[in-house]
Amino acid sequence: MVASAESLHALERVVLVLLVMVAAFAVIAHRLKVPYPIVLVLAGLVLSFSQHVPHIPLDPNLVFAIFLPPLLYGSAWTVSWREFRQNAFVLALLAVGLVGFTVWGVAEFSDRFITALDWKAGFLLGAVVSTTDAIAATSVAHALGLPRRVVDILEGESLLNDATGLLALEIGLSLLARGDLPTVGEGLARLTYLIVAGLVVGLLLGVVVGWLERYIDNGPVEVVLSLIVPYAAYLAGEEAKASGVLAVVACGLYMSRRSATFFSPGVRIQVKGAWEAMTFVLNGIVFALIGLQMPYVLAGIRGDYSILTLVRYGAVFSAMLIALRMVWVLPALKLANFIGRLQGLKKATSGRESLVIGWTGMRGVLALAAAVSVPEMINDKPFGPRNLIVFVTFSVILVTLVLQGLTLPSVIRALGLAGQTGMGPEERNARKVALEEALEYLRSKRHEAGEVHSHAFEDVIDRYRRRLEALGEDEARKESAVETTQTVIRLSKGALRRQRSAMIRMRNEGRISDDVLRTVERELDLEESRYLLRKS
């Protein structure tokens, strides 16, 4: 019992340290205007040398089974299916073609330039580092107003290449155990089964959950159900010997499209808030854990190589991976543009956008978990290169995440792709159509009601008319409408703040209970959220 209590307290200390790190360094990252994944990795790296911070080994099973499903599901939820479908060829070139090219390039390089890694061990290393992590890249892209097409490609690639990277890892381990590569037919058959079966499992689960959603309209229950779904999809995919990753992605895409019809407004607000907090915490813990792995990485490699040799290996491999990505991405996107023109698609990736996509090949926790999952014994013999593979992977993560993550804003600005924020033509047109239909509905209802409550109709119609004029083409009327709308918003927010102050004062004076305050406060918060300005 005592030992169990001590283990529980140790676990509590670990969780507390990780949560404090996430909260504290995320605030620092916000102040510095640096993506929080980069700050957390560097903070974990520095703190890993402190005797007062508990050493926390990275368990690959923890990453694959606990962290990966909800993070994939949350990412898939925000992806637009239309853009995902339109970018299918580009994503295939990056998530399949680039992964294979990276594995082959690393294997060839290792066999020729590193004596400790032969072609087979190099193939395994290539499989480990072939998957990218777009969290830091897309966070910078959103902040700087990178074109939405680039963000869609980066997010889609990071969702799909996890599956192909894990397949490459499976082949690499089989190569070391059996001594030969599977035939092309065997490889294609396995890849096809992984993709098709994973998609089918995810879509079937999505259909079942979508049917259940018709009978549920409870915020807390919906939050719990939304957390169950990604784990169920991942486990079902793995049980079917298919890709659990693709099962989660397929389920997330399906549920995201259906959520507009089966979530009530109140439930949607609760679920979105819960998931934003959860994905932030999970992402933060994951990147903090990466930095905290330094003692374990050094412990496995220390004594076998000099510091200079290790630094050279890490730098050279990182530079090679960046070069391999650029060499593949630029012609691949040109090919995708050519195929797109033949299909009649108008959207194409410019040369500047291709450079940004090529520069965002950051590696993350999935690569490190894959490296740590490499067994120490293969065919009952010690696998000597394992520790070097773990070290090189850790070095690649640090170099690509920190170097590329910190330089990405400068690259975006230098290429003239920054500052494209605000409302795009498609969003503007959608808002105009929606407002016009709302006005048509209100006018028809006013006509049916006659003079009864006509003042209420006029008040609502006037607000909708001002919002429509703010989206118009007439600059004079548009400017006047925007100015009027901003005045209404400013006055309304001031009135709401006065209401909130009055409620707090009455609570402090004992005239109302905290329950009454919270009930009215939630209504005021929801009303004030309507007045959040969006630049047009």
ZARO-570326 format. One line per 4 residues: number of its first residue (from 1); their letters; for each residue x, y, z of C-alpha. Coordinates in nm, 3 decimals. Example, Ala and Ser with C-alpha at 12.3 -4.5 7.8 and 13.67 -1.06 7.14 Angstrom:
<pts>
1	AS	1.230,-0.450,0.780 | 1.367,-0.106,0.714
</pts>
This chain:
<pts>
1	MVAS	0.000,0.000,0.000 | 0.285,0.239,0.087 | 0.467,0.162,-0.236 | 0.146,0.216,-0.430
5	AESL	0.091,0.554,-0.260 | 0.449,0.659,-0.335 | 0.405,0.563,-0.702 | 0.085,0.765,-0.716
9	HALE	0.254,1.069,-0.562 | 0.542,1.034,-0.810 | 0.293,1.027,-1.098 | 0.117,1.334,-0.955
13	RVVL	0.449,1.521,-0.939 | 0.527,1.432,-1.301 | 0.184,1.546,-1.422 | 0.211,1.865,-1.215
17	VLLV	0.555,1.947,-1.357 | 0.434,1.894,-1.714 | 0.121,2.105,-1.668 | 0.316,2.388,-1.503
21	MVAA	0.566,2.378,-1.791 | 0.289,2.393,-2.051 | 0.113,2.686,-1.884 | 0.423,2.889,-1.795
25	FAVI	0.616,2.853,-2.120 | 0.306,2.895,-2.337 | 0.262,3.237,-2.177 | 0.629,3.316,-2.245
29	AHRL	0.591,3.200,-2.605 | 0.288,3.426,-2.648 | 0.482,3.724,-2.514 | 0.779,3.647,-2.740
33	KVPY	0.547,3.583,-3.038 | 0.717,3.246,-3.093 | 0.520,2.923,-3.158 | 0.475,2.753,-2.822
37	PIVL	0.598,2.408,-2.941 | 0.945,2.555,-3.001 | 0.961,2.723,-2.661 | 0.840,2.407,-2.484
41	VLAG	1.099,2.187,-2.655 | 1.382,2.427,-2.566 | 1.252,2.465,-2.210 | 1.232,2.089,-2.169
45	LVLS	1.583,2.056,-2.306 | 1.723,2.306,-2.055 | 1.525,2.167,-1.760 | 1.628,1.810,-1.843
49	FSQH	1.974,1.886,-1.701 | 1.827,2.002,-1.368 | 1.841,1.760,-1.075 | 1.515,1.903,-0.939
53	VPHI	1.306,1.814,-1.244 | 1.197,1.448,-1.258 | 1.333,1.254,-1.552 | 1.040,1.132,-1.758
57	PLDP	1.113,0.862,-2.017 | 0.909,0.869,-2.336 | 0.704,0.553,-2.369 | 0.618,0.499,-2.739
61	NLVF	0.303,0.308,-2.641 | 0.192,0.616,-2.447 | 0.238,0.832,-2.757 | 0.067,0.595,-3.000
65	AIFL	-0.221,0.490,-2.777 | -0.287,0.798,-2.559 | -0.166,1.116,-2.731 | -0.190,1.037,-3.102
69	PPLL	-0.565,0.954,-3.144 | -0.714,1.275,-2.996 | -0.451,1.497,-3.161 | -0.518,1.339,-3.502
73	YGSA	-0.893,1.361,-3.447 | -0.874,1.727,-3.346 | -0.664,1.808,-3.654 | -0.897,1.616,-3.886
77	WTVS	-1.194,1.801,-3.738 | -1.056,2.135,-3.860 | -0.973,2.018,-4.213 | -1.204,2.121,-4.497
81	WREF	-1.319,1.815,-4.693 | -1.351,2.013,-5.017 | -0.990,2.133,-5.003 | -0.875,1.791,-4.882
85	RQNA	-1.036,1.631,-5.188 | -0.902,1.896,-5.428 | -0.549,1.853,-5.289 | -0.567,1.472,-5.302
89	FVLA	-0.294,1.437,-5.568 | -0.062,1.681,-5.391 | -0.116,1.504,-5.059 | -0.046,1.167,-5.218
93	LLAV	0.283,1.299,-5.360 | 0.383,1.428,-5.014 | 0.237,1.168,-4.778 | 0.336,0.866,-4.989
97	GLVG	0.591,0.973,-5.248 | 0.795,1.200,-5.022 | 0.796,0.944,-4.740 | 0.932,0.678,-4.976
101	FTVW	1.186,0.920,-5.124 | 1.304,1.019,-4.774 | 1.344,0.658,-4.663 | 1.542,0.571,-4.976
105	GVAE	1.757,0.886,-4.954 | 1.848,0.833,-4.588 | 1.929,0.466,-4.652 | 2.163,0.552,-4.939
109	FSDR	2.327,0.835,-4.747 | 2.377,0.625,-4.433 | 2.531,0.337,-4.625 | 2.790,0.567,-4.785
113	FITA	2.876,0.820,-4.514 | 2.820,0.660,-4.171 | 3.011,0.345,-4.096 | 2.788,0.254,-3.799
117	LDWK	2.477,0.242,-4.018 | 2.450,0.005,-4.312 | 2.175,0.027,-4.575 | 1.924,-0.168,-4.365
121	AGFL	1.981,0.041,-4.053 | 1.968,0.353,-4.271 | 1.634,0.237,-4.413 | 1.502,0.205,-4.059
125	LGAV	1.633,0.552,-3.969 | 1.470,0.694,-4.282 | 1.137,0.538,-4.182 | 1.167,0.687,-3.834
129	VSTT	1.231,1.046,-3.952 | 1.006,1.041,-4.261 | 0.697,1.186,-4.093 | 0.654,1.560,-4.041
133	DAIA	0.486,1.756,-3.762 | 0.296,2.060,-3.888 | 0.177,2.197,-3.552 | 0.445,2.465,-3.520
137	ATSV	0.439,2.544,-3.892 | 0.064,2.593,-3.914 | 0.054,2.800,-3.594 | 0.300,3.043,-3.755
141	AHAL	0.116,3.025,-4.087 | -0.218,3.119,-3.929 | -0.060,3.406,-3.735 | 0.110,3.552,-4.043
145	GLPR	-0.182,3.507,-4.280 | -0.026,3.243,-4.505 | -0.257,3.150,-4.795 | -0.518,2.898,-4.687
149	RVVD	-0.417,2.655,-4.962 | -0.066,2.622,-4.813 | -0.209,2.560,-4.465 | -0.449,2.300,-4.606
153	ILEG	-0.162,2.114,-4.774 | 0.055,2.118,-4.461 | -0.227,1.995,-4.238 | -0.334,1.727,-4.485
157	ESLL	0.022,1.601,-4.526 | 0.078,1.575,-4.150 | -0.247,1.376,-4.113 | -0.168,1.123,-4.386
161	NDAT	0.208,1.072,-4.372 | 0.185,0.925,-4.021 | 0.028,0.613,-4.169 | 0.284,0.572,-4.450
165	GLLA	0.571,0.646,-4.211 | 0.456,0.375,-3.970 | 0.426,0.134,-4.264 | 0.784,0.217,-4.363
169	LEIG	0.889,0.149,-4.002 | 0.713,-0.188,-4.015 | 0.898,-0.274,-4.338 | 1.230,-0.157,-4.192
173	LSLL	1.198,-0.379,-3.886 | 1.096,-0.670,-4.108 | 1.400,-0.603,-4.329 | 1.634,-0.631,-4.029
177	ARGD	1.461,-0.943,-3.896 | 1.420,-1.129,-4.228 | 1.713,-0.983,-4.414 | 1.525,-0.886,-4.730
181	LPTV	1.271,-0.633,-4.847 | 0.917,-0.740,-4.938 | 0.842,-0.752,-5.308 | 0.679,-0.455,-5.477
185	GEGL	0.353,-0.650,-5.494 | 0.364,-0.734,-5.124 | 0.439,-0.374,-5.033 | 0.159,-0.235,-5.248
189	ARLT	-0.085,-0.495,-5.118 | -0.001,-0.409,-4.758 | -0.023,-0.034,-4.826 | -0.356,-0.074,-5.004
193	YLIV	-0.501,-0.278,-4.718 | -0.375,-0.031,-4.458 | -0.536,0.262,-4.642 | -0.865,0.104,-4.756
197	AGLV	-0.936,-0.091,-4.438 | -0.840,0.205,-4.219 | -1.073,0.438,-4.410 | -1.359,0.187,-4.403
201	VGLL	-1.325,0.130,-4.027 | -1.318,0.503,-3.957 | -1.617,0.580,-4.180 | -1.825,0.294,-4.037
205	LGVV	-1.761,0.417,-3.684 | -1.849,0.770,-3.795 | -2.182,0.652,-3.939 | -2.268,0.470,-3.615
209	VGWL	-2.176,0.766,-3.395 | -2.360,1.005,-3.629 | -2.674,0.793,-3.585 | -2.636,0.801,-3.207
213	ERYI	-2.593,1.178,-3.212 | -2.956,1.219,-3.321 | -3.062,1.114,-2.972 | -2.812,1.321,-2.771
217	DNGP	-2.819,1.692,-2.697 | -2.621,1.726,-2.376 | -2.296,1.920,-2.364 | -2.100,1.714,-2.106
221	VEVV	-2.214,1.386,-2.265 | -2.113,1.511,-2.609 | -1.767,1.608,-2.480 | -1.716,1.259,-2.333
225	LSLI	-1.846,1.092,-2.650 | -1.618,1.305,-2.869 | -1.323,1.189,-2.658 | -1.423,0.822,-2.686
229	VPYA	-1.455,0.831,-3.066 | -1.086,0.883,-3.164 | -0.967,0.609,-2.927 | -1.235,0.371,-3.054
233	AYLA	-1.141,0.446,-3.416 | -0.770,0.395,-3.350 | -0.817,0.069,-3.160 | -1.063,-0.064,-3.419
237	GEEA	-0.819,0.013,-3.698 | -0.533,-0.156,-3.515 | -0.748,-0.460,-3.433 | -0.829,-0.493,-3.803
241	KASG	-0.450,-0.488,-3.875 | -0.513,-0.171,-4.074 | -0.404,0.187,-4.015 | -0.544,0.317,-3.689
245	VLAV	-0.416,0.660,-3.792 | -0.626,0.668,-4.110 | -0.926,0.530,-3.920 | -0.908,0.828,-3.685
249	VACG	-0.859,1.074,-3.973 | -1.151,0.932,-4.174 | -1.379,0.934,-3.871 | -1.275,1.290,-3.783
253	LYMS	-1.341,1.420,-4.136 | -1.684,1.252,-4.146 | -1.788,1.372,-3.801 | -1.668,1.725,-3.875
257	RRSA	-1.894,1.751,-4.182 | -2.193,1.605,-3.996 | -2.145,1.814,-3.681 | -2.311,2.116,-3.844
261	TFFS	-2.642,1.926,-3.843 | -2.643,1.724,-3.521 | -2.488,1.971,-3.271 | -2.710,2.234,-3.115
265	PGVR	-2.547,2.582,-3.080 | -2.496,2.547,-2.703 | -2.343,2.200,-2.733 | -2.117,2.312,-3.018
269	IQVK	-1.976,2.594,-2.801 | -1.908,2.353,-2.513 | -1.747,2.084,-2.727 | -1.530,2.332,-2.915
273	GAWE	-1.407,2.493,-2.593 | -1.332,2.157,-2.433 | -1.138,2.035,-2.737 | -0.937,2.355,-2.772
277	AMTF	-0.821,2.321,-2.411 | -0.754,1.948,-2.442 | -0.552,1.966,-2.765 | -0.351,2.257,-2.627
281	VLNG	-0.261,2.059,-2.313 | -0.180,1.739,-2.504 | 0.032,1.921,-2.762 | 0.212,2.109,-2.486
285	IVFA	0.290,1.794,-2.290 | 0.413,1.619,-2.604 | 0.660,1.894,-2.696 | 0.777,1.933,-2.336
289	LIGL	0.843,1.557,-2.325 | 1.059,1.584,-2.637 | 1.296,1.828,-2.468 | 1.303,1.624,-2.145
293	QMPY	1.438,1.318,-2.330 | 1.794,1.452,-2.357 | 1.932,1.256,-2.056 | 1.799,0.928,-2.195
297	VLAG	1.930,1.002,-2.543 | 2.279,1.084,-2.413 | 2.281,0.788,-2.174 | 2.234,0.548,-2.463
301	IRGD	2.501,0.702,-2.688 | 2.764,0.833,-2.442 | 3.104,0.667,-2.471 | 3.049,0.521,-2.818
305	YSIL	3.111,0.843,-3.010 | 3.286,1.172,-2.949 | 3.077,1.486,-2.899 | 3.217,1.632,-3.222
309	TLVR	3.114,1.322,-3.418 | 2.763,1.329,-3.272 | 2.718,1.698,-3.349 | 2.838,1.639,-3.704
313	YGAV	2.598,1.346,-3.752 | 2.303,1.549,-3.622 | 2.382,1.856,-3.834 | 2.456,1.662,-4.154
317	FSAM	2.146,1.442,-4.126 | 1.925,1.745,-4.058 | 2.065,1.932,-4.358 | 2.020,1.624,-4.575
321	LIAL	1.655,1.582,-4.472 | 1.582,1.947,-4.549 | 1.751,1.908,-4.888 | 1.561,1.586,-4.967
325	RMVW	1.230,1.758,-4.893 | 1.312,2.060,-5.111 | 1.433,1.838,-5.396 | 1.104,1.643,-5.389
329	VLPA	0.852,1.917,-5.309 | 0.936,2.170,-5.582 | 0.899,1.938,-5.886 | 0.615,1.744,-5.718
333	LKLA	0.405,2.058,-5.679 | 0.480,2.159,-6.039 | 0.355,1.816,-6.148 | 0.044,1.859,-5.931
337	NFIG	-0.023,2.198,-6.092 | 0.006,2.043,-6.439 | -0.235,1.760,-6.349 | -0.469,2.015,-6.194
341	RLQG	-0.478,2.222,-6.514 | -0.565,1.909,-6.713 | -0.853,1.847,-6.471 | -0.973,2.205,-6.505
345	LKKA	-0.885,2.313,-6.151 | -0.816,2.685,-6.119 | -0.622,2.679,-5.793 | -0.249,2.620,-5.828
349	TSGR	0.045,2.638,-5.591 | 0.282,2.922,-5.679 | 0.660,2.889,-5.669 | 0.676,3.100,-5.351
353	ESLV	0.416,2.884,-5.180 | 0.607,2.572,-5.286 | 0.920,2.708,-5.118 | 0.731,2.760,-4.792
357	IGWT	0.586,2.408,-4.808 | 0.934,2.272,-4.871 | 1.073,2.462,-4.572 | 0.817,2.326,-4.326
361	GMRG	0.947,1.972,-4.290 | 0.958,1.979,-3.910 | 0.977,1.653,-3.717 | 0.794,1.593,-3.389
365	VLAL	0.707,1.343,-3.120 | 0.590,1.070,-3.360 | 0.942,1.046,-3.502 | 1.096,1.023,-3.154
369	AAAV	0.839,0.765,-3.041 | 0.913,0.559,-3.351 | 1.287,0.574,-3.276 | 1.238,0.472,-2.912
373	SVPE	1.012,0.185,-3.023 | 1.300,0.024,-3.218 | 1.384,-0.292,-3.019 | 1.721,-0.333,-2.852
377	MIND	1.733,-0.698,-2.961 | 1.661,-0.824,-3.314 | 1.679,-1.198,-3.385 | 1.806,-1.247,-3.028
381	KPFG	2.108,-1.028,-3.099 | 2.175,-0.674,-2.973 | 2.087,-0.415,-3.235 | 2.392,-0.189,-3.207
385	PRNL	2.278,0.107,-3.421 | 1.962,0.161,-3.211 | 2.112,0.425,-2.980 | 2.259,0.616,-3.275
389	IVFV	1.921,0.610,-3.450 | 1.755,0.756,-3.137 | 2.022,1.028,-3.108 | 2.009,1.127,-3.475
393	TFSV	1.628,1.140,-3.461 | 1.639,1.362,-3.153 | 1.891,1.590,-3.324 | 1.679,1.612,-3.638
397	ILVT	1.373,1.709,-3.432 | 1.564,1.984,-3.253 | 1.725,2.126,-3.567 | 1.416,2.117,-3.789
401	LVLQ	1.173,2.234,-3.522 | 1.387,2.514,-3.383 | 1.576,2.626,-3.697 | 1.289,2.600,-3.943
405	GLTL	1.025,2.706,-3.690 | 1.209,3.023,-3.592 | 1.307,3.115,-3.948 | 0.968,3.040,-4.104
409	PSVI	0.822,3.386,-4.028 | 1.120,3.552,-4.198 | 1.090,3.319,-4.497 | 0.717,3.394,-4.528
413	RALG	0.777,3.768,-4.511 | 1.071,3.755,-4.752 | 0.855,3.573,-5.008 | 0.580,3.832,-4.970
417	LAGQ	0.321,3.584,-4.841 | 0.255,3.745,-4.503 | -0.035,3.967,-4.412 | -0.303,3.798,-4.617
421	TGMG	-0.547,3.809,-4.327 | -0.909,3.912,-4.315 | -1.214,3.801,-4.506 | -1.159,3.632,-4.841
425	PEER	-1.395,3.668,-5.140 | -1.553,3.328,-5.076 | -1.631,3.409,-4.713 | -1.761,3.755,-4.807
429	NARK	-1.997,3.608,-5.067 | -2.117,3.338,-4.828 | -2.197,3.597,-4.562 | -2.385,3.812,-4.815
433	VALE	-2.598,3.519,-4.933 | -2.677,3.412,-4.575 | -2.771,3.769,-4.471 | -2.986,3.821,-4.780
437	EALE	-3.180,3.502,-4.709 | -3.220,3.601,-4.344 | -3.357,3.942,-4.450 | -3.596,3.776,-4.694
441	YLRS	-3.725,3.554,-4.411 | -3.769,3.850,-4.171 | -3.956,4.059,-4.430 | -4.191,3.772,-4.512
445	KRHE	-4.264,3.719,-4.144 | -4.325,4.092,-4.093 | -4.572,4.089,-4.380 | -4.755,3.791,-4.230
449	AGEV	-4.767,3.950,-3.884 | -4.892,4.289,-4.010 | -4.856,4.568,-3.758 | -4.821,4.333,-3.462
453	HSHA	-4.475,4.376,-3.307 | -4.363,4.571,-3.615 | -4.106,4.759,-3.407 | -3.937,4.430,-3.316
457	FEDV	-3.916,4.332,-3.683 | -3.776,4.672,-3.779 | -3.509,4.651,-3.510 | -3.386,4.307,-3.623
461	IDRY	-3.411,4.393,-3.993 | -3.211,4.712,-3.938 | -2.928,4.519,-3.773 | -2.915,4.266,-4.056
465	RRRL	-2.929,4.543,-4.318 | -2.628,4.720,-4.162 | -2.429,4.397,-4.160 | -2.516,4.339,-4.526
469	EALG	-2.413,4.693,-4.624 | -2.080,4.639,-4.447 | -2.012,4.361,-4.699 | -2.119,4.563,-5.003
473	EDEA	-1.916,4.692,-5.296 | -2.011,5.060,-5.254 | -1.714,5.189,-5.054 | -1.894,5.496,-4.919
477	RKES	-2.195,5.299,-4.794 | -1.967,5.021,-4.677 | -1.753,5.259,-4.473 | -2.061,5.419,-4.320
481	AVET	-2.213,5.081,-4.237 | -1.889,4.957,-4.082 | -1.861,5.272,-3.872 | -2.222,5.239,-3.756
485	TQTV	-2.174,4.871,-3.675 | -1.859,4.944,-3.474 | -2.045,5.213,-3.279 | -2.328,4.971,-3.199
489	IRLS	-2.076,4.707,-3.091 | -1.886,4.952,-2.872 | -2.204,5.073,-2.700 | -2.340,4.720,-2.661
493	KGAL	-2.018,4.590,-2.506 | -2.012,4.887,-2.268 | -2.370,4.815,-2.161 | -2.287,4.448,-2.110
497	RRQR	-1.987,4.538,-1.894 | -2.211,4.763,-1.685 | -2.457,4.473,-1.644 | -2.176,4.243,-1.537
501	SAMI	-2.044,4.495,-1.284 | -2.393,4.533,-1.137 | -2.430,4.154,-1.101 | -2.091,4.122,-0.930
505	RMRN	-2.175,4.412,-0.696 | -2.504,4.249,-0.595 | -2.325,3.917,-0.538 | -2.062,4.087,-0.320
509	EGRI	-2.338,4.262,-0.121 | -2.510,3.929,-0.060 | -2.823,4.027,-0.254 | -2.787,3.738,-0.501
513	SDDV	-2.618,3.397,-0.486 | -2.321,3.280,-0.689 | -2.555,3.049,-0.882 | -2.761,3.346,-0.999
517	LRTV	-2.443,3.532,-1.094 | -2.311,3.238,-1.298 | -2.645,3.191,-1.477 | -2.669,3.555,-1.587
521	EREL	-2.293,3.577,-1.648 | -2.308,3.295,-1.903 | -2.586,3.475,-2.092 | -2.381,3.796,-2.091
525	DLEE	-2.070,3.610,-2.211 | -2.259,3.449,-2.500 | -2.411,3.783,-2.597 | -2.074,3.960,-2.584
529	SRYL	-1.914,3.688,-2.797 | -2.143,3.801,-3.081 | -1.964,4.134,-3.085 | -1.615,4.001,-3.147
533	LRKS	-1.497,4.203,-3.444 | -1.366,4.038,-3.758 | -1.178,4.255,-4.004 | -1.344,4.260,-4.338
</pts>
